[in-house]
Amino acid sequence: MQIPNYQSFMPLVLETLSNGQTKQLKEIFGDICLELKFSPEQLKARIPSGKQTILYHRISWQKPIWLSLV
């Protein structure tokens, strides 16, 4: 499986938050990674700056959107 693009993560993030519980970004990230069963290589792959993993970066971009729903 390829790493999904930014837009593909939105439904997954919203599904993770659909039970109404407050979750930190790390918990949401963990839930999504477990559900999609990413390979160790995908979990380690970094954005060009090297500061974050690609997965964490793409999931964290959803934060402003879900905060606006609260």
Summary of the structure (lengths in Angstrom):
residues: 70
radius of gyration: 11.9
end to end distance: 31.9
largest distance: 34.7
contacts: 159
relative contact order: 0.20
helix: 60%
strand: 3%
